[in-house]
């Protein structure tokens, strides 16, 4: 009588979940864009790709919502915009517009010089 060999069963892996205090300590170590992205990921349950694909027109500050386009399963969904992120996000958008405008004018100026 022959016994068949099979691979040993792997124990199920439980996801590591940070406590609220651990998340606060982690966010306290970050600043700038990294803090903003990590706060959005934690506070809105966005996936990393969804966060990276966010556009200004997807943010609704008046209703405190984010429209997540082409989310998992190819569907759009709406999630909340945490109060704690609204003001830092607005400041970030102002800085990004200023940086983009400065870069755009630099390109325009250099093309005129040639």
C-alpha positions, -999 to +999 in steps of 0.1 A: +000+000+000+016+033-012+010+066+006+008+097-015+029+126-005+014+160-005+027+194+005+023+203+041-007+226+048+004+262+054-011+279+084-035+307+074-019+341+076-038+367+095-033+403+083-013+425+106-035+453+118-020+483+136-037+498+167-049+534+166-020+544+188+005+527+165-010+545+134-007+578+152+029+572+161+036+562+125+019+592+110+037+615+135+070+604+120+059+615+085+055+649+069+046+665+037+032+645+008+041+612+024+020+621+055-008+633+033-009+601+013-006+579+044-034+598+061-056+594+030-049+557+028-057+552+065-086+576+068-104+567+036-096+530+031-082+539-004-059+514-020-025+527-029-032+528-067-065+546-060-047+572-040-020+577-067-047+581-094-067+608-075-074+640-094-085+674-081-119+669-097-124+637-077-123+657-044-155+673-031-146+695-001-182+708+003-197+673+008-165+658+023-163+631-003-138+615-027-149+599-060-127+569-066-128+562-103-122+527-118-118+511-083-116+474-077-138+456-102-137+485-126-165+504-107-166+539-094-173+544-057-176+573-032-157+574+001-155+600+028-129+628+030-117+630+066-119+664+083-083+660+095-070+659+060-091+687+044-069+717+053-035+700+046-049+688+013-060+723+003-026+736+011-010+709-009-031+717-039-022+754-037+015+745-036+011+721-065-006+747-086+021+772-078+048+747-087+031+737-119+026+773-129+062+782-122+075+752-142+051+760-170+063+797-172+100+785-170+094+763-200+077+791-219+105+815-210+132+790-222+114+783-255+112+821-261+150+825-255+159+801-283 
